[in-house]
């Protein structure tokens, strides 16, 4: 890969890693949040229906 593309790709990768690290440090159950939001967008009901918070608590 040419160096100019490699630098751009590494910038995108660095940003993605930063966002991932921030998400890993966030409180709460992100899996339950994702399941609930995915079920809402597809019109289905999640397998486990328990209250969750996708925002700050």
Secondary structure, 3 states (H helix, E strand, C coil): CCHHHHHHHHHHHHHHHHHHHHHHHCCCCHHHHHHHHHHHHHCCCCCCCCCCCCCCC
